Amino acid sequence: MDFDRAIVEAYYALLAIARRQYYHDGRAHDLAADTVMRALEARDRYDGRPLLAWCRAIMRNLFLNERHRLSTTCTQPLGEWNEPGGVEADQRAIVDDILTAVGDMERRSVAVGTLMDFARGYSLQEIATARSVPLGTVKRRIHDARKMLSKSVYSLR
């Protein structure tokens, strides 16, 4: 089969693969088109293996390169950096107020201790086992503690 005809037939399969990687249809079309363009440019290096597998390798590399490029790109213009000072002090004061509120609530309620265990990274099942309570109780305590913390933080404003 002719290489050009095979690449055109592979385009629709590549587009379906690109749609799984990007949920935005325009970006998926761009990725599939870039893949076909690269495959056509590298036609002389095609080694005879199944064309779709070769194109998928090209597509994977294009996708990973773009993701890496976007993750290392600074998205804030250099002229808009916040100057240190007032904002950091305000944020530290708010964090101190929140930690004080959590400490006060922790002395009054078991629910806040359960929430803190959850925030430390323990799973719900681990907390239930350590506290010898049912899993539903742990979920309810976390829910109650979040509501209490929300009310406390809201009153700080």
N, CA, C and O atoms as a GROMACS GRO file, in nm:
protein
  628
    1MET      N    1   0.085  -0.119   0.000
    1MET     CA    2   0.000   0.000   0.000
    1MET      C    3   0.089   0.124   0.000
    1MET      O    4   0.196   0.124   0.061
    2ASP      N    5   0.047   0.224  -0.064
    2ASP     CA    6   0.116   0.352  -0.075
    2ASP      C    7   0.125   0.418   0.063
    2ASP      O    8   0.028   0.415   0.140
    3PHE      N    9   0.241   0.478   0.096
    3PHE     CA   10   0.262   0.540   0.227
    3PHE      C   11   0.164   0.653   0.252
    3PHE      O   12   0.109   0.664   0.362
    4ASP      N   13   0.141   0.738   0.152
    4ASP     CA   14   0.050   0.851   0.169
    4ASP      C   15  -0.092   0.804   0.200
    4ASP      O   16  -0.160   0.861   0.286
    5ARG      N   17  -0.138   0.703   0.130
    5ARG     CA   18  -0.273   0.651   0.153
    5ARG      C   19  -0.282   0.589   0.293
    5ARG      O   20  -0.383   0.606   0.362
    6ALA      N   21  -0.178   0.518   0.333
    6ALA     CA   22  -0.178   0.454   0.466
    6ALA      C   23  -0.179   0.559   0.577
    6ALA      O   24  -0.244   0.539   0.680
    7ILE      N   25  -0.108   0.669   0.558
    7ILE     CA   26  -0.103   0.772   0.662
    7ILE      C   27  -0.237   0.843   0.672
    7ILE      O   28  -0.278   0.882   0.782
    8VAL      N   29  -0.306   0.860   0.560
    8VAL     CA   30  -0.440   0.921   0.563
    8VAL      C   31  -0.537   0.830   0.638
    8VAL      O   32  -0.619   0.878   0.715
    9GLU      N   33  -0.527   0.700   0.614
    9GLU     CA   34  -0.614   0.607   0.685
    9GLU      C   35  -0.580   0.600   0.834
    9GLU      O   36  -0.669   0.578   0.917
   10ALA      N   37  -0.454   0.618   0.868
   10ALA     CA   38  -0.413   0.614   1.008
   10ALA      C   39  -0.455   0.741   1.082
   10ALA      O   40  -0.463   0.740   1.205
   11TYR      N   41  -0.481   0.849   1.009
   11TYR     CA   42  -0.515   0.976   1.074
   11TYR      C   43  -0.636   0.963   1.167
   11TYR      O   44  -0.635   1.017   1.277
   12TYR      N   45  -0.738   0.892   1.124
   12TYR     CA   46  -0.859   0.882   1.206
   12TYR      C   47  -0.835   0.802   1.333
   12TYR      O   48  -0.891   0.834   1.438
   13ALA      N   49  -0.752   0.701   1.326
   13ALA     CA   50  -0.715   0.627   1.447
   13ALA      C   51  -0.630   0.715   1.538
   13ALA      O   52  -0.646   0.712   1.660
   14LEU      N   53  -0.541   0.794   1.480
   14LEU     CA   54  -0.459   0.886   1.560
   14LEU      C   55  -0.545   0.992   1.626
   14LEU      O   56  -0.519   1.031   1.740
   15LEU      N   57  -0.646   1.038   1.556
   15LEU     CA   58  -0.736   1.138   1.612
   15LEU      C   59  -0.811   1.081   1.732
   15LEU      O   60  -0.830   1.150   1.832
   16ALA      N   61  -0.854   0.957   1.723
   16ALA     CA   62  -0.923   0.894   1.836
   16ALA      C   63  -0.830   0.881   1.956
   16ALA      O   64  -0.873   0.902   2.070
   17ILE      N   65  -0.705   0.848   1.932
   17ILE     CA   66  -0.608   0.838   2.041
   17ILE      C   67  -0.582   0.976   2.101
   17ILE      O   68  -0.575   0.989   2.223
   18ALA      N   69  -0.570   1.077   2.017
   18ALA     CA   70  -0.544   1.213   2.065
   18ALA      C   71  -0.661   1.265   2.148
   18ALA      O   72  -0.641   1.340   2.243
   19ARG      N   73  -0.782   1.227   2.112
   19ARG     CA   74  -0.899   1.270   2.190
   19ARG      C   75  -0.898   1.210   2.330
   19ARG      O   76  -0.952   1.270   2.423
   20ARG      N   77  -0.836   1.094   2.347
   20ARG     CA   78  -0.825   1.036   2.480
   20ARG      C   79  -0.720   1.108   2.564
   20ARG      O   80  -0.729   1.111   2.686
   21GLN      N   81  -0.622   1.167   2.498
   21GLN     CA   82  -0.518   1.238   2.571
   21GLN      C   83  -0.559   1.382   2.602
   21GLN      O   84  -0.530   1.433   2.710
   22TYR      N   85  -0.627   1.445   2.509
   22TYR     CA   86  -0.676   1.580   2.527
   22TYR      C   87  -0.828   1.577   2.523
   22TYR      O   88  -0.887   1.515   2.434
   23TYR      N   89  -0.890   1.641   2.618
   23TYR     CA   90  -1.035   1.646   2.617
   23TYR      C   91  -1.086   1.762   2.532
   23TYR      O   92  -1.205   1.771   2.505
   24HIS      N   93  -0.997   1.849   2.490
   24HIS     CA   94  -1.032   1.962   2.405
   24HIS      C   95  -1.014   1.918   2.260
   24HIS      O   96  -0.905   1.878   2.220
   25ASP      N   97  -1.121   1.926   2.182
   25ASP     CA   98  -1.120   1.872   2.046
   25ASP      C   99  -1.018   1.941   1.957
   25ASP      O  100  -0.954   1.876   1.874
   26GLY      N  101  -1.001   2.071   1.973
   26GLY     CA  102  -0.905   2.144   1.890
   26GLY      C  103  -0.762   2.098   1.914
   26GLY      O  104  -0.685   2.083   1.820
   27ARG      N  105  -0.727   2.076   2.042
   27ARG     CA  106  -0.592   2.030   2.073
   27ARG      C  107  -0.570   1.888   2.022
   27ARG      O  108  -0.459   1.853   1.981
   28ALA      N  109  -0.675   1.806   2.025
   28ALA     CA  110  -0.664   1.669   1.974
   28ALA      C  111  -0.638   1.671   1.823
   28ALA      O  112  -0.554   1.596   1.774
   29HIS      N  113  -0.710   1.757   1.751
   29HIS     CA  114  -0.687   1.769   1.606
   29HIS      C  115  -0.546   1.818   1.578
   29HIS      O  116  -0.480   1.769   1.486
   30ASP      N  117  -0.498   1.915   1.657
   30ASP     CA  118  -0.362   1.966   1.638
   30ASP      C  119  -0.259   1.856   1.660
   30ASP      O  120  -0.164   1.844   1.583
   31LEU      N  121  -0.277   1.776   1.766
   31LEU     CA  122  -0.182   1.670   1.794
   31LEU      C  123  -0.181   1.566   1.682
   31LEU      O  124  -0.075   1.521   1.640
   32ALA      N  125  -0.298   1.527   1.635
   32ALA     CA  126  -0.305   1.428   1.526
   32ALA      C  127  -0.242   1.485   1.398
   32ALA      O  128  -0.170   1.414   1.328
   33ALA      N  129  -0.270   1.611   1.368
   33ALA     CA  130  -0.213   1.672   1.248
   33ALA      C  131  -0.061   1.685   1.259
   33ALA      O  132   0.010   1.660   1.162
   34ASP      N  133  -0.012   1.725   1.376
   34ASP     CA  134   0.133   1.734   1.396
   34ASP      C  135   0.199   1.597   1.381
   34ASP      O  136   0.309   1.585   1.326
   35THR      N  137   0.130   1.494   1.429
   35THR     CA  138   0.184   1.358   1.417
   35THR      C  139   0.195   1.318   1.270
   35THR      O  140   0.297   1.263   1.228
   36VAL      N  141   0.091   1.344   1.193
   36VAL     CA  142   0.094   1.310   1.051
   36VAL      C  143   0.203   1.390   0.980
   36VAL      O  144   0.274   1.337   0.895
   37MET      N  145   0.216   1.518   1.015
   37MET     CA  146   0.318   1.601   0.953
   37MET      C  147   0.458   1.547   0.984
   37MET      O  148   0.542   1.539   0.894
   38ARG      N  149   0.482   1.511   1.109
   38ARG     CA  150   0.612   1.456   1.146
   38ARG      C  151   0.638   1.323   1.076
   38ARG      O  152   0.750   1.295   1.033
   39ALA      N  153   0.534   1.241   1.064
   39ALA     CA  154   0.550   1.113   0.996
   39ALA      C  155   0.584   1.134   0.849
   39ALA      O  156   0.668   1.063   0.794
   40LEU      N  157   0.520   1.232   0.786
   40LEU     CA  158   0.551   1.260   0.645
   40LEU      C  159   0.693   1.314   0.630
   40LEU      O  160   0.762   1.281   0.533
   41GLU      N  161   0.737   1.397   0.725
   41GLU     CA  162   0.873   1.450   0.720
   41GLU      C  163   0.977   1.340   0.740
   41GLU      O  164   1.086   1.346   0.685
   42ALA      N  165   0.942   1.240   0.821
   42ALA     CA  166   1.036   1.132   0.853
   42ALA      C  167   1.010   1.007   0.769
   42ALA      O  168   1.050   0.897   0.807
   43ARG      N  169   0.945   1.023   0.657
   43ARG     CA  170   0.909   0.910   0.570
   43ARG      C  171   1.031   0.825   0.535
   43ARG      O  172   1.020   0.703   0.527
   44ASP      N  173   1.145   0.887   0.513
   44ASP     CA  174   1.264   0.812   0.474
   44ASP      C  175   1.319   0.726   0.589
   44ASP      O  176   1.396   0.633   0.564
   45ARG      N  177   1.281   0.755   0.713
   45ARG     CA  178   1.327   0.676   0.827
   45ARG      C  179   1.227   0.569   0.868
   45ARG      O  180   1.249   0.497   0.965
   46TYR      N  181   1.117   0.558   0.796
   46TYR     CA  182   1.015   0.456   0.826
   46TYR      C  183   1.076   0.319   0.804
   46TYR      O  184   1.131   0.290   0.697
   47ASP      N  185   1.067   0.233   0.906
   47ASP     CA  186   1.138   0.105   0.902
   47ASP      C  187   1.050  -0.014   0.862
   47ASP      O  188   1.096  -0.128   0.870
   48GLY      N  189   0.928   0.008   0.821
   48GLY     CA  190   0.844  -0.100   0.773
   48GLY      C  191   0.757  -0.166   0.877
   48GLY      O  192   0.675  -0.252   0.842
   49ARG      N  193   0.771  -0.129   1.004
   49ARG     CA  194   0.681  -0.187   1.105
   49ARG      C  195   0.541  -0.131   1.084
   49ARG      O  196   0.523  -0.042   1.002
   50PRO      N  197   0.442  -0.180   1.156
   50PRO     CA  198   0.307  -0.127   1.136
   50PRO      C  199   0.303   0.026   1.150
   50PRO      O  200   0.354   0.082   1.247
   51LEU      N  201   0.243   0.090   1.052
   51LEU     CA  202   0.244   0.236   1.045
   51LEU      C  203   0.178   0.300   1.165
   51LEU      O  204   0.226   0.401   1.217
   52LEU      N  205   0.068   0.244   1.211
   52LEU     CA  206  -0.003   0.304   1.324
   52LEU      C  207   0.083   0.300   1.450
   52LEU      O  208   0.083   0.397   1.526
   53ALA      N  209   0.155   0.193   1.473
   53ALA     CA  210   0.242   0.184   1.590
   53ALA      C  211   0.353   0.289   1.581
   53ALA      O  212   0.388   0.351   1.681
   54TRP      N  213   0.409   0.309   1.462
   54TRP     CA  214   0.513   0.408   1.442
   54TRP      C  215   0.459   0.548   1.468
   54TRP      O  216   0.524   0.630   1.532
   55CYS      N  217   0.339   0.575   1.417
   55CYS     CA  218   0.276   0.706   1.437
   55CYS      C  219   0.240   0.728   1.584
   55CYS      O  220   0.249   0.840   1.634
   56ARG      N  221   0.198   0.622   1.652
   56ARG     CA  222   0.166   0.636   1.795
   56ARG      C  223   0.290   0.673   1.876
   56ARG      O  224   0.282   0.751   1.970
   57ALA      N  225   0.405   0.618   1.838
   57ALA     CA  226   0.530   0.654   1.906
   57ALA      C  227   0.561   0.802   1.883
   57ALA      O  228   0.603   0.872   1.975
   58ILE      N  229   0.542   0.848   1.761
   58ILE     CA  230   0.563   0.990   1.730
   58ILE      C  231   0.467   1.075   1.811
   58ILE      O  232   0.507   1.176   1.869
   59MET      N  233   0.340   1.034   1.816
   59MET     CA  234   0.238   1.110   1.889
   59MET      C  235   0.270   1.115   2.038
   59MET      O  236   0.258   1.220   2.101
   60ARG      N  237   0.311   1.003   2.094
   60ARG     CA  238   0.344   1.000   2.236
   60ARG      C  239   0.457   1.098   2.267
   60ARG      O  240   0.450   1.172   2.365
   61ASN      N  241   0.561   1.099   2.184
   61ASN     CA  242   0.672   1.191   2.205
   61ASN      C  243   0.630   1.336   2.190
   61ASN      O  244   0.673   1.421   2.269
   62LEU      N  245   0.546   1.366   2.092
   62LEU     CA  246   0.495   1.503   2.077
   62LEU      C  247   0.416   1.546   2.200
   62LEU      O  248   0.432   1.657   2.250
   63PHE      N  249   0.329   1.457   2.248
   63PHE     CA  250   0.246   1.487   2.365
   63PHE      C  251   0.332   1.512   2.488
   63PHE      O  252   0.310   1.609   2.560
   64LEU      N  253   0.429   1.424   2.512
   64LEU     CA  254   0.515   1.440   2.630
   64LEU      C  255   0.601   1.565   2.620
   64LEU      O  256   0.622   1.634   2.720
   65ASN      N  257   0.652   1.595   2.502
   65ASN     CA  258   0.732   1.716   2.484
   65ASN      C  259   0.650   1.841   2.512
   65ASN      O  260   0.697   1.935   2.575
   66GLU      N  261   0.525   1.842   2.463
   66GLU     CA  262   0.440   1.959   2.487
   66GLU      C  263   0.406   1.973   2.635
   66GLU      O  264   0.408   2.083   2.689
   67ARG      N  265   0.375   1.861   2.699
   67ARG     CA  266   0.343   1.867   2.842
   67ARG      C  267   0.463   1.917   2.922
   67ARG      O  268   0.447   1.998   3.013
   68HIS      N  269   0.583   1.869   2.887
   68HIS     CA  270   0.703   1.915   2.956
   68HIS      C  271   0.727   2.064   2.930
   68HIS      O  272   0.762   2.138   3.022
   69ARG      N  273   0.708   2.106   2.807
   69ARG     CA  274   0.727   2.247   2.774
   69ARG      C  275   0.631   2.335   2.851
   69ARG      O  276   0.669   2.441   2.902
   70LEU      N  277   0.504   2.293   2.861
   70LEU     CA  278   0.405   2.372   2.932
   70LEU      C  279   0.429   2.373   3.082
   70LEU      O  280   0.400   2.473   3.148
   71SER      N  281   0.482   2.265   3.137
   71SER     CA  282   0.503   2.260   3.282
   71SER      C  283   0.622   2.344   3.324
   71SER      O  284   0.630   2.384   3.440
   72THR      N  285   0.714   2.373   3.233
   72THR     CA  286   0.830   2.453   3.268
   72THR      C  287   0.818   2.598   3.223
   72THR      O  288   0.912   2.675   3.238
   73THR      N  289   0.704   2.635   3.170
   73THR     CA  290   0.682   2.771   3.122
   73THR      C  291   0.630   2.858   3.235
   73THR      O  292   0.536   2.819   3.305
   74CYS      N  293   0.690   2.974   3.252
   74CYS     CA  294   0.644   3.069   3.353
   74CYS      C  295   0.517   3.136   3.299
   74CYS      O  296   0.519   3.194   3.191
   75THR      N  297   0.409   3.127   3.374
   75THR     CA  298   0.283   3.181   3.326
   75THR      C  299   0.255   3.321   3.378
   75THR      O  300   0.156   3.383   3.339
   76GLN      N  301   0.340   3.372   3.467
   76GLN     CA  302   0.319   3.505   3.521
   76GLN      C  303   0.427   3.597   3.465
   76GLN      O  304   0.546   3.568   3.482
   77PRO      N  305   0.389   3.707   3.400
   77PRO     CA  306   0.489   3.800   3.348
   77PRO      C  307   0.580   3.850   3.460
   77PRO      O  308   0.535   3.867   3.574
   78LEU      N  309   0.706   3.874   3.428
   78LEU     CA  310   0.802   3.911   3.531
   78LEU      C  311   0.767   4.040   3.602
   78LEU      O  312   0.804   4.057   3.718
   79GLY      N  313   0.699   4.131   3.538
   79GLY     CA  314   0.667   4.258   3.600
   79GLY      C  315   0.557   4.250   3.705
   79GLY      O  316   0.530   4.348   3.774
   80GLU      N  317   0.492   4.134   3.719
   80GLU     CA  318   0.378   4.124   3.809
   80GLU      C  319   0.408   4.044   3.936
   80GLU      O  320   0.314   4.002   4.004
   81TRP      N  321   0.534   4.023   3.969
   81TRP     CA  322   0.566   3.949   4.092
   81TRP      C  323   0.524   4.033   4.211
   81TRP      O  324   0.544   4.154   4.214
   82ASN      N  325   0.467   3.968   4.309
   82ASN     CA  326   0.428   4.037   4.431
   82ASN      C  327   0.551   4.069   4.514
   82ASN      O  328   0.640   3.985   4.530
   83GLU      N  329   0.556   4.188   4.564
   83GLU     CA  330   0.665   4.227   4.650
   83GLU      C  331   0.645   4.165   4.787
   83GLU      O  332   0.533   4.163   4.838
   84PRO      N  333   0.751   4.113   4.848
   84PRO     CA  334   0.735   4.056   4.982
   84PRO      C  335   0.703   4.165   5.083
   84PRO      O  336   0.741   4.281   5.065
   85GLY      N  337   0.634   4.127   5.187
   85GLY     CA  338   0.603   4.225   5.289
   85GLY      C  339   0.464   4.209   5.342
   85GLY      O  340   0.434   4.110   5.410
   86GLY      N  341   0.378   4.306   5.313
   86GLY     CA  342   0.246   4.312   5.372
   86GLY      C  343   0.160   4.190   5.348
   86GLY      O  344   0.092   4.144   5.440
   87VAL      N  345   0.160   4.138   5.229
   87VAL     CA  346   0.074   4.024   5.197
   87VAL      C  347   0.117   3.902   5.276
   87VAL      O  348   0.032   3.830   5.330
   88GLU      N  349   0.248   3.876   5.284
   88GLU     CA  350   0.296   3.760   5.358
   88GLU      C  351   0.262   3.772   5.506
   88GLU      O  352   0.225   3.673   5.569
   89ALA      N  353   0.274   3.891   5.560
   89ALA     CA  354   0.242   3.911   5.702
   89ALA      C  355   0.093   3.886   5.727
   89ALA      O  356   0.056   3.824   5.827
   90ASP      N  357   0.008   3.933   5.636
   90ASP     CA  358  -0.136   3.908   5.650
   90ASP      C  359  -0.167   3.760   5.642
   90ASP      O  360  -0.247   3.708   5.719
   91GLN      N  361  -0.102   3.691   5.548
   91GLN     CA  362  -0.126   3.547   5.533
   91GLN      C  363  -0.079   3.471   5.656
   91GLN      O  364  -0.146   3.378   5.701
   92ARG      N  365   0.037   3.511   5.711
   92ARG     CA  366   0.085   3.444   5.833
   92ARG      C  367  -0.012   3.467   5.949
   92ARG      O  368  -0.035   3.376   6.028
   93ALA      N  369  -0.067   3.586   5.959
   93ALA     CA  370  -0.162   3.615   6.067
   93ALA      C  371  -0.288   3.531   6.051
   93ALA      O  372  -0.342   3.480   6.150
   94ILE      N  373  -0.335   3.515   5.929
   94ILE     CA  374  -0.455   3.433   5.905
   94ILE      C  375  -0.427   3.287   5.939
   94ILE      O  376  -0.509   3.221   6.002
   95VAL      N  377  -0.310   3.237   5.897
   95VAL     CA  378  -0.274   3.098   5.928
   95VAL      C  379  -0.264   3.079   6.079
   95VAL      O  380  -0.310   2.978   6.132
   96ASP      N  381  -0.204   3.176   6.149
   96ASP     CA  382  -0.196   3.165   6.295
   96ASP      C  383  -0.334   3.162   6.358
   96ASP      O  384  -0.358   3.084   6.450
   97ASP      N  385  -0.425   3.246   6.308
   97ASP     CA  386  -0.562   3.246   6.361
   97ASP      C  387  -0.630   3.111   6.336
   97ASP      O  388  -0.700   3.059   6.424
   98ILE      N  389  -0.611   3.055   6.218
   98ILE     CA  390  -0.672   2.926   6.186
   98ILE      C  391  -0.615   2.817   6.275
   98ILE      O  392  -0.690   2.734   6.327
   99LEU      N  393  -0.483   2.816   6.294
   99LEU     CA  394  -0.423   2.714   6.379
   99LEU      C  395  -0.469   2.727   6.524
   99LEU      O  396  -0.489   2.626   6.591
  100THR      N  397  -0.486   2.849   6.571
  100THR     CA  398  -0.538   2.870   6.706
  100THR      C  399  -0.680   2.817   6.716
  100THR      O  400  -0.716   2.752   6.814
  101ALA      N  401  -0.762   2.846   6.614
  101ALA     CA  402  -0.900   2.797   6.614
  101ALA      C  403  -0.904   2.644   6.611
  101ALA      O  404  -0.986   2.583   6.680
  102VAL      N  405  -0.816   2.583   6.534
  102VAL     CA  406  -0.811   2.436   6.528
  102VAL      C  407  -0.769   2.380   6.663
  102VAL      O  408  -0.826   2.281   6.710
  103GLY      N  409  -0.671   2.443   6.726
  103GLY     CA  410  -0.627   2.396   6.859
  103GLY      C  411  -0.738   2.405   6.962
  103GLY      O  412  -0.755   2.313   7.042
  104ASP      N  413  -0.813   2.515   6.961
  104ASP     CA  414  -0.926   2.530   7.055
  104ASP      C  415  -1.033   2.426   7.027
  104ASP      O  416  -1.086   2.366   7.120
  105MET      N  417  -1.064   2.405   6.900
  105MET     CA  418  -1.168   2.308   6.865
  105MET      C  419  -1.124   2.165   6.896
  105MET      O  420  -1.206   2.081   6.931
  106GLU      N  421  -0.994   2.139   6.884
  106GLU     CA  422  -0.944   2.003   6.907
  106GLU      C  423  -0.962   1.963   7.053
  106GLU      O  424  -0.984   1.846   7.084
  107ARG      N  425  -0.951   2.060   7.142
  107ARG     CA  426  -0.971   2.031   7.285
  107ARG      C  427  -1.118   2.005   7.315
  107ARG      O  428  -1.150   1.934   7.411
  108ARG      N  429  -1.208   2.063   7.235
  108ARG     CA  430  -1.351   2.049   7.261
  108ARG      C  431  -1.416   1.932   7.188
  108ARG      O  432  -1.522   1.886   7.230
  109SER      N  433  -1.356   1.883   7.081
  109SER     CA  434  -1.426   1.786   6.998
  109SER      C  435  -1.331   1.678   6.946
  109SER      O  436  -1.218   1.706   6.905
  110VAL      N  437  -1.378   1.555   6.949
  110VAL     CA  438  -1.303   1.443   6.893
  110VAL      C  439  -1.300   1.453   6.741
  110VAL      O  440  -1.207   1.404   6.677
  111ALA      N  441  -1.400   1.517   6.684
  111ALA     CA  442  -1.412   1.526   6.539
  111ALA      C  443  -1.293   1.598   6.477
  111ALA      O  444  -1.247   1.560   6.369
  112VAL      N  445  -1.242   1.701   6.544
  112VAL     CA  446  -1.130   1.777   6.487
  112VAL      C  447  -1.003   1.692   6.488
  112VAL      O  448  -0.923   1.700   6.395
  113GLY      N  449  -0.984   1.612   6.592
  113GLY     CA  450  -0.869   1.521   6.595
  113GLY      C  451  -0.874   1.422   6.480
  113GLY      O  452  -0.772   1.390   6.419
  114THR      N  453  -0.994   1.374   6.450
  114THR     CA  454  -1.011   1.283   6.337
  114THR      C  455  -0.978   1.354   6.206
  114THR      O  456  -0.914   1.296   6.118
  115LEU      N  457  -1.023   1.479   6.193
  115LEU     CA  458  -0.993   1.556   6.072
  115LEU      C  459  -0.843   1.578   6.058
  115LEU      O  460  -0.789   1.570   5.948
  116MET      N  461  -0.775   1.605   6.169
  116MET     CA  462  -0.631   1.627   6.163
  116MET      C  463  -0.558   1.499   6.123
  116MET      O  464  -0.460   1.505   6.048
  117ASP      N  465  -0.604   1.384   6.171
  117ASP     CA  466  -0.544   1.257   6.127
  117ASP      C  467  -0.562   1.240   5.976
  117ASP      O  468  -0.470   1.198   5.907
  118PHE      N  469  -0.680   1.274   5.927
  118PHE     CA  470  -0.708   1.264   5.783
  118PHE      C  471  -0.618   1.360   5.706
  118PHE      O  472  -0.568   1.325   5.599
  119ALA      N  473  -0.598   1.481   5.759
  119ALA     CA  474  -0.513   1.580   5.692
  119ALA      C  475  -0.367   1.536   5.692
  119ALA      O  476  -0.291   1.575   5.603
  120ARG      N  477  -0.326   1.456   5.790
  120ARG     CA  478  -0.188   1.407   5.795
  120ARG      C  479  -0.162   1.296   5.694
  120ARG      O  480  -0.048   1.254   5.676
  121GLY      N  481  -0.268   1.249   5.627
  121GLY     CA  482  -0.250   1.152   5.521
  121GLY      C  483  -0.296   1.012   5.553
  121GLY      O  484  -0.281   0.921   5.470
  122TYR      N  485  -0.352   0.991   5.671
  122TYR     CA  486  -0.403   0.858   5.703
  122TYR      C  487  -0.532   0.833   5.627
  122TYR      O  488  -0.611   0.924   5.604
  123SER      N  489  -0.552   0.708   5.588
  123SER     CA  490  -0.676   0.675   5.517
  123SER      C  491  -0.790   0.665   5.618
  123SER      O  492  -0.767   0.653   5.738
  124LEU      N  493  -0.912   0.671   5.567
  124LEU     CA  494  -1.029   0.661   5.655
  124LEU      C  495  -1.028   0.528   5.730
  124LEU      O  496  -1.062   0.524   5.849
  125GLN      N  497  -0.991   0.421   5.662
  125GLN     CA  498  -0.989   0.289   5.726
  125GLN      C  499  -0.883   0.284   5.836
  125GLN      O  500  -0.907   0.225   5.941
  126GLU      N  501  -0.767   0.344   5.814
  126GLU     CA  502  -0.662   0.346   5.916
  126GLU      C  503  -0.707   0.423   6.040
  126GLU      O  504  -0.681   0.380   6.152
  127ILE      N  505  -0.775   0.534   6.020
  127ILE     CA  506  -0.825   0.613   6.133
  127ILE      C  507  -0.929   0.534   6.209
  127ILE      O  508  -0.928   0.532   6.332
  128ALA      N  509  -1.019   0.468   6.137
  128ALA     CA  510  -1.124   0.389   6.203
  128ALA      C  511  -1.062   0.276   6.285
  128ALA      O  512  -1.108   0.250   6.397
  129THR      N  513  -0.962   0.212   6.233
  129THR     CA  514  -0.896   0.103   6.306
  129THR      C  515  -0.823   0.156   6.429
  129THR      O  516  -0.833   0.098   6.537
  130ALA      N  517  -0.750   0.267   6.413
  130ALA     CA  518  -0.673   0.323   6.525
  130ALA      C  519  -0.764   0.374   6.636
  130ALA      O  520  -0.729   0.363   6.754
  131ARG      N  521  -0.878   0.428   6.601
  131ARG     CA  522  -0.969   0.484   6.702
  131ARG      C  523  -1.076   0.384   6.746
  131ARG      O  524  -1.159   0.415   6.832
  132SER      N  525  -1.075   0.267   6.687
  132SER     CA  526  -1.171   0.160   6.720
  132SER      C  527  -1.316   0.205   6.705
  132SER      O  528  -1.399   0.182   6.792
  133VAL      N  529  -1.343   0.271   6.592
  133VAL     CA  530  -1.480   0.315   6.562
  133VAL      C  531  -1.514   0.270   6.421
  133VAL      O  532  -1.424   0.244   6.341
  134PRO      N  533  -1.643   0.262   6.388
  134PRO     CA  534  -1.681   0.225   6.251
  134PRO      C  535  -1.638   0.332   6.149
  134PRO      O  536  -1.618   0.448   6.183
  135LEU      N  537  -1.625   0.289   6.026
  135LEU     CA  538  -1.585   0.378   5.917
  135LEU      C  539  -1.683   0.493   5.900
  135LEU      O  540  -1.642   0.607   5.875
  136GLY      N  541  -1.812   0.466   5.914
  136GLY     CA  542  -1.913   0.572   5.902
  136GLY      C  543  -1.897   0.680   6.007
  136GLY      O  544  -1.922   0.798   5.980
  137THR      N  545  -1.856   0.641   6.127
  137THR     CA  546  -1.833   0.738   6.234
  137THR      C  547  -1.717   0.831   6.198
  137THR      O  548  -1.724   0.952   6.222
  138VAL      N  549  -1.612   0.775   6.140
  138VAL     CA  550  -1.498   0.856   6.098
  138VAL      C  551  -1.541   0.957   5.992
  138VAL      O  552  -1.504   1.074   5.998
  139LYS      N  553  -1.620   0.912   5.895
  139LYS     CA  554  -1.668   1.002   5.790
  139LYS      C  555  -1.754   1.113   5.849
  139LYS      O  556  -1.741   1.229   5.809
  140ARG      N  557  -1.842   1.079   5.944
  140ARG     CA  558  -1.928   1.179   6.006
  140ARG      C  559  -1.845   1.280   6.086
  140ARG      O  560  -1.870   1.400   6.080
  141ARG      N  561  -1.745   1.230   6.160
  141ARG     CA  562  -1.660   1.320   6.238
  141ARG      C  563  -1.583   1.416   6.148
  141ARG      O  564  -1.570   1.534   6.181
  142ILE      N  565  -1.533   1.367   6.037
  142ILE     CA  566  -1.461   1.455   5.944
  142ILE      C  567  -1.556   1.560   5.887
  142ILE      O  568  -1.520   1.676   5.874
  143HIS      N  569  -1.677   1.519   5.853
  143HIS     CA  570  -1.777   1.612   5.803
  143HIS      C  571  -1.808   1.719   5.908
  143HIS      O  572  -1.811   1.838   5.877
  144ASP      N  573  -1.832   1.676   6.033
  144ASP     CA  574  -1.862   1.770   6.140
  144ASP      C  575  -1.746   1.866   6.165
  144ASP      O  576  -1.767   1.986   6.185
  145ALA      N  577  -1.624   1.813   6.164
  145ALA     CA  578  -1.508   1.898   6.190
  145ALA      C  579  -1.488   2.000   6.079
  145ALA      O  580  -1.451   2.114   6.107
  146ARG      N  581  -1.513   1.962   5.956
  146ARG     CA  582  -1.501   2.057   5.846
  146ARG      C  583  -1.603   2.169   5.861
  146ARG      O  584  -1.572   2.286   5.836
  147LYS      N  585  -1.725   2.134   5.901
  147LYS     CA  586  -1.827   2.237   5.922
  147LYS      C  587  -1.786   2.331   6.035
  147LYS      O  588  -1.799   2.452   6.023
  148MET      N  589  -1.736   2.274   6.147
  148MET     CA  590  -1.694   2.357   6.260
  148MET      C  591  -1.579   2.448   6.219
  148MET      O  592  -1.579   2.566   6.253
  149LEU      N  593  -1.482   2.395   6.147
  149LEU     CA  594  -1.368   2.474   6.103
  149LEU      C  595  -1.412   2.584   6.007
  149LEU      O  596  -1.362   2.696   6.013
  150SER      N  597  -1.504   2.551   5.918
  150SER     CA  598  -1.555   2.650   5.824
  150SER      C  599  -1.623   2.766   5.897
  150SER      O  600  -1.601   2.882   5.864
  151LYS      N  601  -1.706   2.733   5.997
  151LYS     CA  602  -1.773   2.838   6.075
  151LYS      C  603  -1.671   2.922   6.151
  151LYS      O  604  -1.684   3.044   6.158
  152SER      N  605  -1.571   2.858   6.206
  152SER     CA  606  -1.470   2.929   6.284
  152SER      C  607  -1.388   3.022   6.195
  152SER      O  608  -1.363   3.137   6.232
  153VAL      N  609  -1.348   2.975   6.078
  153VAL     CA  610  -1.270   3.058   5.986
  153VAL      C  611  -1.355   3.172   5.932
  153VAL      O  612  -1.306   3.284   5.916
  154TYR      N  613  -1.483   3.144   5.905
  154TYR     CA  614  -1.571   3.248   5.855
  154TYR      C  615  -1.589   3.358   5.960
  154TYR      O  616  -1.600   3.476   5.924
  155SER      N  617  -1.592   3.321   6.087
  155SER     CA  618  -1.608   3.423   6.192
  155SER      C  619  -1.482   3.507   6.209
  155SER      O  620  -1.489   3.617   6.265
  156LEU      N  621  -1.366   3.459   6.162
  156LEU     CA  622  -1.243   3.536   6.170
  156LEU      C  623  -1.241   3.653   6.073
  156LEU      O  624  -1.170   3.751   6.096
  157ARG      N  625  -1.317   3.643   5.967
  157ARG     CA  626  -1.315   3.747   5.864
  157ARG      C  627  -1.380   3.868   5.911
  157ARG      O  628  -1.388   3.967   5.838
   0.00000   0.00000   0.00000
